[in-house]
Amino acid sequence: MTDKNDKPEATTQELQIQVPPEVQRGVYANQMFSTHTQEEFILDFILASQPAAIVNARVIISPTHAKRIVAALQENINNYEAHFGEIAQINPMAPSDTVRH
């Protein structure tokens, strides 16, 4: 018999992840915009360059997954800074002497 307070053991399952060739190269984003509804967070990854900015990836996730992403990023930032030193906070500015042709 099991006690009703006993929790079942978590089973681990190996997940094989495949990255299609068109996704393997990735996309570069130097800005991100986030918005949300009650059911989801919408993350727009943006390549901002003069004179335009382009959303080059949009990821829609659940609120619980958003919280897990924040935790995973914080853990990775902590590991990065432990190895390479503190990441400096900078305020990016657009170049003031952009040449237009």
NUBA-714882 format. One record per atom (N, C-alpha, C): residue number from 0; residue in one letter; atom name; x, z, y. Coordinates in Angstrom, 1 decimal. Atoms other than C-alpha are relative to their C-alpha. Layout:
BEGIN
SITE    i  aa  at       X       Z       Y
SITE  NUM   A  CA       X       Z       Y
...
//
This chain:
BEGIN
SITE    i  aa  at       X       Z       Y
SITE    0   M   N     0.8     0.0    -1.2
SITE    0   M  CA     0.0     0.0     0.0
SITE    0   M   C     0.9     0.0     1.2
SITE    1   T   N    -0.7     0.0    -1.2
SITE    1   T  CA     1.1    -0.6     3.5
SITE    1   T   C    -0.7     0.7     1.1
SITE    2   D   N     0.5    -0.8    -1.1
SITE    2   D  CA     0.6     1.6     6.5
SITE    2   D   C    -0.5    -1.0     1.0
SITE    3   K   N     0.5     1.0    -1.0
SITE    3   K  CA    -1.6    -0.2     9.1
SITE    3   K   C     0.9     0.0     1.3
SITE    4   N   N    -0.9     0.0    -1.2
SITE    4   N  CA     1.1     0.7    11.7
SITE    4   N   C     1.3    -0.9    -0.3
SITE    5   D   N    -1.1     0.8     0.4
SITE    5   D  CA     3.7    -1.3     9.7
SITE    5   D   C    -0.2    -1.4     0.5
SITE    6   K   N     0.1     1.3    -0.5
SITE    6   K  CA     4.4    -4.6    11.3
SITE    6   K   C     0.6    -1.0    -1.0
SITE    7   P   N    -0.6     1.0     1.0
SITE    7   P  CA     5.1    -7.7     9.1
SITE    7   P   C     1.3    -0.4     0.5
SITE    8   E   N    -1.4     0.4    -0.3
SITE    8   E  CA     8.7    -8.8     9.0
SITE    8   E   C    -0.1    -1.4     0.6
SITE    9   A   N     0.0     1.4    -0.6
SITE    9   A  CA     9.3   -11.8    11.3
SITE    9   A   C     0.8    -0.9    -0.9
SITE   10   T   N    -0.7     1.0     0.8
SITE   10   T  CA    10.2   -14.9     9.4
SITE   10   T   C     0.7    -1.0     0.9
SITE   11   T   N    -0.7     1.0    -0.8
SITE   11   T  CA    12.8   -17.2    10.8
SITE   11   T   C    -0.1    -1.3    -0.7
SITE   12   Q   N     0.1     1.4     0.5
SITE   12   Q  CA    12.4   -20.9    10.4
SITE   12   Q   C     1.1    -0.9     0.8
SITE   13   E   N    -1.0     0.8    -0.6
SITE   13   E  CA    15.2   -23.4    11.0
SITE   13   E   C    -0.8    -1.2     0.6
SITE   14   L   N     0.6     1.1    -0.7
SITE   14   L  CA    14.1   -26.0    13.6
SITE   14   L   C     1.1    -1.1     0.2
SITE   15   Q   N    -1.0     1.1    -0.2
SITE   15   Q  CA    15.9   -29.4    13.5
SITE   15   Q   C    -0.5    -0.7     1.3
SITE   16   I   N     0.3     0.6    -1.3
SITE   16   I  CA    16.0   -30.8    17.0
SITE   16   I   C     0.7    -1.3     0.1
SITE   17   Q   N    -0.5     1.4    -0.2
SITE   17   Q  CA    16.4   -34.5    17.6
SITE   17   Q   C    -0.1    -0.4     1.5
SITE   18   V   N     0.0     0.5    -1.4
SITE   18   V  CA    17.4   -35.9    21.0
SITE   18   V   C     0.0    -1.5     0.0
SITE   19   P   N     0.0     1.5     0.0
SITE   19   P  CA    16.3   -39.6    21.4
SITE   19   P   C     1.1    -0.5     0.9
SITE   20   P   N    -1.0     0.6    -0.8
SITE   20   P  CA    19.0   -41.9    22.8
SITE   20   P   C    -0.3    -0.1     1.5
SITE   21   E   N     0.3     0.1    -1.4
SITE   21   E  CA    17.1   -42.4    26.0
SITE   21   E   C     0.0     1.3     0.8
SITE   22   V   N     0.0    -1.4    -0.6
SITE   22   V  CA    17.1   -38.6    26.6
SITE   22   V   C     1.4     0.6     0.0
SITE   23   Q   N    -1.4    -0.6     0.2
SITE   23   Q  CA    20.7   -37.9    25.5
SITE   23   Q   C     0.8     0.0     1.3
SITE   24   R   N    -0.8     0.1    -1.2
SITE   24   R  CA    22.2   -39.1    28.8
SITE   24   R   C    -0.4     1.0     1.1
SITE   25   G   N     0.4    -1.0    -1.0
SITE   25   G  CA    20.1   -36.6    30.8
SITE   25   G   C    -0.3    -0.6     1.3
SITE   26   V   N     0.2     0.4    -1.4
SITE   26   V  CA    19.1   -36.8    34.4
SITE   26   V   C     0.6     1.1     0.9
SITE   27   Y   N    -0.5    -0.9    -1.0
SITE   27   Y  CA    20.8   -35.2    37.4
SITE   27   Y   C    -1.0     0.4     1.0
SITE   28   A   N     0.9    -0.4    -1.0
SITE   28   A  CA    18.8   -33.1    39.7
SITE   28   A   C     0.7     1.0     0.9
SITE   29   N   N    -0.7    -0.9    -0.9
SITE   29   N  CA    20.1   -31.3    42.8
SITE   29   N   C    -1.0     0.9     0.8
SITE   30   Q   N     1.0    -0.9    -0.6
SITE   30   Q  CA    16.8   -29.7    43.8
SITE   30   Q   C    -1.2     0.1    -1.1
SITE   31   M   N     1.1    -0.2     0.9
SITE   31   M  CA    13.7   -28.4    42.0
SITE   31   M   C    -1.2     0.5     0.8
SITE   32   F   N     1.2    -0.5    -0.6
SITE   32   F  CA    10.1   -27.8    43.1
SITE   32   F   C    -0.9     0.5    -1.1
SITE   33   S   N     0.9    -0.6     1.0
SITE   33   S  CA     7.8   -25.5    41.2
SITE   33   S   C    -1.3     0.3     0.6
SITE   34   T   N     1.3    -0.4    -0.4
SITE   34   T  CA     4.1   -25.0    41.4
SITE   34   T   C    -0.7     0.4    -1.3
SITE   35   H   N     0.7    -0.5     1.2
SITE   35   H  CA     1.5   -23.5    39.1
SITE   35   H   C    -1.5     0.0     0.1
SITE   36   T   N     1.4    -0.3     0.1
SITE   36   T  CA    -2.1   -23.2    38.0
SITE   36   T   C    -0.1     1.3    -0.9
SITE   37   Q   N     0.2    -1.1     0.9
SITE   37   Q  CA    -3.6   -20.4    35.9
SITE   37   Q   C     0.6    -0.3    -1.4
SITE   38   E   N    -0.3     0.4     1.4
SITE   38   E  CA    -2.7   -22.3    32.7
SITE   38   E   C     1.5    -0.5    -0.1
SITE   39   E   N    -1.3     0.6     0.2
SITE   39   E  CA     0.7   -23.9    33.5
SITE   39   E   C     0.9     0.0     1.3
SITE   40   F   N    -0.9     0.2    -1.1
SITE   40   F  CA     3.8   -24.2    35.6
SITE   40   F   C     0.5    -1.4    -0.1
SITE   41   I   N    -0.5     1.4    -0.1
SITE   41   I  CA     4.9   -27.6    36.8
SITE   41   I   C     1.3     0.0     0.7
SITE   42   L   N    -1.3     0.0    -0.5
SITE   42   L  CA     8.6   -28.1    37.4
SITE   42   L   C     0.4    -1.5     0.3
SITE   43   D   N    -0.4     1.3    -0.3
SITE   43   D  CA     9.6   -31.2    39.3
SITE   43   D   C     1.5     0.0     0.4
SITE   44   F   N    -1.5     0.1    -0.2
SITE   44   F  CA    13.4   -32.0    39.1
SITE   44   F   C     0.2    -1.2     0.9
SITE   45   I   N    -0.1     1.0    -1.1
SITE   45   I  CA    14.5   -34.0    42.2
SITE   45   I   C     1.4    -0.3     0.2
SITE   46   L   N    -1.3     0.5    -0.4
SITE   46   L  CA    17.5   -36.1    43.0
SITE   46   L   C    -0.2    -0.3     1.5
SITE   47   A   N     0.1     0.1    -1.4
SITE   47   A  CA    17.7   -35.7    46.8
SITE   47   A   C     1.2    -0.7     0.6
SITE   48   S   N    -1.1     0.7    -0.7
SITE   48   S  CA    19.9   -38.2    48.6
SITE   48   S   C    -0.6    -0.7     1.2
SITE   49   Q   N     0.5     0.6    -1.2
SITE   49   Q  CA    19.6   -39.8    52.0
SITE   49   Q   C    -0.3    -1.5    -0.3
SITE   50   P   N     1.0    -0.6    -0.8
SITE   50   P  CA    17.2   -41.2    53.0
SITE   50   P   C    -1.2     0.4    -0.8
SITE   51   A   N     1.2    -0.3     0.8
SITE   51   A  CA    14.8   -40.5    50.1
SITE   51   A   C     0.4     1.0    -1.1
SITE   52   A   N    -0.2    -0.8     1.2
SITE   52   A  CA    14.3   -38.0    47.3
SITE   52   A   C    -1.0    -0.5    -1.1
SITE   53   I   N     0.8     0.6     1.1
SITE   53   I  CA    13.0   -39.0    43.9
SITE   53   I   C    -0.2     1.1    -1.1
SITE   54   V   N     0.3    -0.9     1.2
SITE   54   V  CA    11.3   -36.8    41.2
SITE   54   V   C     0.5    -0.8    -1.2
SITE   55   N   N    -0.5     0.7     1.2
SITE   55   N  CA    13.3   -37.9    38.1
SITE   55   N   C    -0.4     0.7    -1.3
SITE   56   A   N     0.5    -0.7     1.2
SITE   56   A  CA    11.8   -35.4    35.7
SITE   56   A   C    -1.1     1.0     0.4
SITE   57   R   N     1.0    -1.0    -0.2
SITE   57   R  CA     8.6   -33.4    35.5
SITE   57   R   C    -0.2     0.7    -1.4
SITE   58   V   N     0.1    -0.8     1.3
SITE   58   V  CA     8.3   -30.6    32.9
SITE   58   V   C    -1.2     1.0     0.3
SITE   59   I   N     1.2    -0.9    -0.1
SITE   59   I  CA     4.9   -28.8    32.4
SITE   59   I   C     0.1     1.0    -1.2
SITE   60   I   N    -0.2    -1.0     1.0
SITE   60   I  CA     5.1   -25.5    30.6
SITE   60   I   C    -1.0     1.1     0.2
SITE   61   S   N     1.0    -1.1    -0.1
SITE   61   S  CA     2.9   -22.4    29.9
SITE   61   S   C     0.7     1.1     0.7
SITE   62   P   N    -0.6    -1.2    -0.7
SITE   62   P  CA     3.4   -19.2    31.9
SITE   62   P   C     0.9     0.8    -0.9
SITE   63   T   N    -0.9    -0.8     0.8
SITE   63   T  CA     4.8   -17.4    28.9
SITE   63   T   C     1.3    -0.7    -0.3
SITE   64   H   N    -1.2     0.7     0.2
SITE   64   H  CA     7.3   -20.1    28.3
SITE   64   H   C     0.9     0.0     1.2
SITE   65   A   N    -0.7    -0.1    -1.3
SITE   65   A  CA     8.2   -20.1    32.0
SITE   65   A   C     0.8     1.3     0.0
SITE   66   K   N    -0.7    -1.3     0.0
SITE   66   K  CA     9.1   -16.4    31.6
SITE   66   K   C     1.2     0.0    -0.9
SITE   67   R   N    -1.1     0.1     0.9
SITE   67   R  CA    11.3   -17.1    28.6
SITE   67   R   C     1.1    -0.9     0.5
SITE   68   I   N    -1.0     0.9    -0.6
SITE   68   I  CA    13.1   -19.9    30.5
SITE   68   I   C     0.8     0.8     1.0
SITE   69   V   N    -0.6    -0.8    -1.1
SITE   69   V  CA    13.8   -17.5    33.4
SITE   69   V   C     1.0     1.0    -0.7
SITE   70   A   N    -0.8    -1.0     0.7
SITE   70   A  CA    15.2   -14.9    30.9
SITE   70   A   C     1.3    -0.7    -0.6
SITE   71   A   N    -1.1     0.8     0.6
SITE   71   A  CA    17.3   -17.6    29.1
SITE   71   A   C     1.0    -0.4     1.1
SITE   72   L   N    -0.9     0.4    -1.1
SITE   72   L  CA    18.7   -18.9    32.4
SITE   72   L   C     0.8     1.2     0.5
SITE   73   Q   N    -0.7    -1.2    -0.5
SITE   73   Q  CA    19.6   -15.4    33.6
SITE   73   Q   C     1.1     0.4    -1.0
SITE   74   E   N    -1.0    -0.4     1.0
SITE   74   E  CA    21.4   -14.7    30.3
SITE   74   E   C     1.2    -1.0     0.1
SITE   75   N   N    -1.1     1.0    -0.1
SITE   75   N  CA    23.4   -18.0    30.6
SITE   75   N   C     0.8     0.2     1.3
SITE   76   I   N    -0.7    -0.2    -1.3
SITE   76   I  CA    24.2   -17.3    34.3
SITE   76   I   C     0.9     1.2    -0.1
SITE   77   N   N    -0.9    -1.2     0.2
SITE   77   N  CA    25.5   -13.8    33.4
SITE   77   N   C     1.2    -0.4    -0.9
SITE   78   N   N    -1.1     0.4     0.8
SITE   78   N  CA    27.6   -15.3    30.6
SITE   78   N   C     1.0    -0.9     0.8
SITE   79   Y   N    -0.8     0.9    -0.8
SITE   79   Y  CA    28.9   -18.0    32.9
SITE   79   Y   C     0.9     0.8     1.0
SITE   80   E   N    -0.8    -0.8    -1.0
SITE   80   E  CA    29.9   -15.5    35.6
SITE   80   E   C     1.0     0.9    -0.6
SITE   81   A   N    -0.9    -0.9     0.7
SITE   81   A  CA    31.5   -13.2    33.1
SITE   81   A   C     1.3    -0.8    -0.3
SITE   82   H   N    -1.1     0.9     0.4
SITE   82   H  CA    33.7   -16.2    32.1
SITE   82   H   C     0.7    -0.6     1.2
SITE   83   F   N    -0.6     0.8    -1.1
SITE   83   F  CA    34.3   -18.1    35.3
SITE   83   F   C    -0.1     0.7     1.4
SITE   84   G   N     0.1    -0.7    -1.3
SITE   84   G  CA    33.5   -15.6    38.1
SITE   84   G   C    -1.4    -0.3     0.6
SITE   85   E   N     1.3     0.1    -0.6
SITE   85   E  CA    30.5   -15.2    40.4
SITE   85   E   C    -0.3    -1.4     0.6
SITE   86   I   N     0.4     1.3    -0.6
SITE   86   I  CA    28.6   -18.3    41.5
SITE   86   I   C    -0.4     0.3     1.4
SITE   87   A   N     0.2    -0.2    -1.4
SITE   87   A  CA    28.7   -18.6    45.2
SITE   87   A   C    -1.4    -0.6     0.4
SITE   88   Q   N     1.3     0.5    -0.5
SITE   88   Q  CA    25.3   -19.0    46.9
SITE   88   Q   C     0.3    -0.8     1.3
SITE   89   I   N    -0.2     0.9    -1.2
SITE   89   I  CA    25.3   -21.9    49.4
SITE   89   I   C    -1.3    -0.6     0.4
SITE   90   N   N     1.2     0.7    -0.4
SITE   90   N  CA    22.7   -23.5    51.5
SITE   90   N   C     0.4    -1.4     0.2
SITE   91   P   N    -0.3     1.4    -0.1
SITE   91   P  CA    22.9   -27.2    51.0
SITE   91   P   C    -0.5    -0.6     1.3
SITE   92   M   N     0.5     0.7    -1.2
SITE   92   M  CA    22.7   -29.3    54.1
SITE   92   M   C     0.3    -1.5    -0.2
SITE   93   A   N    -0.2     1.5     0.1
SITE   93   A  CA    22.3   -33.1    54.4
SITE   93   A   C     1.1    -0.3     1.0
SITE   94   P   N    -1.1     0.4    -0.9
SITE   94   P  CA    25.3   -34.8    55.9
SITE   94   P   C    -0.6    -0.5     1.3
SITE   95   S   N     0.5     0.3    -1.4
SITE   95   S  CA    24.9   -35.2    59.7
SITE   95   S   C     0.5    -1.4     0.4
SITE   96   D   N    -0.6     1.3    -0.5
SITE   96   D  CA    27.0   -38.4    59.9
SITE   96   D   C    -0.2    -1.1    -1.0
SITE   97   T   N     0.4     1.0     0.9
SITE   97   T  CA    25.1   -40.6    57.5
SITE   97   T   C     0.1    -1.4     0.6
SITE   98   V   N    -0.1     1.4    -0.6
SITE   98   V  CA    26.0   -44.3    58.1
SITE   98   V   C    -1.2    -0.8    -0.6
SITE   99   R   N     1.1     0.8     0.5
SITE   99   R  CA    23.0   -46.6    57.9
SITE   99   R   C     0.4    -1.5     0.3
SITE  100   H   N    -0.4     1.4    -0.1
SITE  100   H  CA    23.5   -50.3    57.3
SITE  100   H   C    -1.3    -0.8     0.1
//
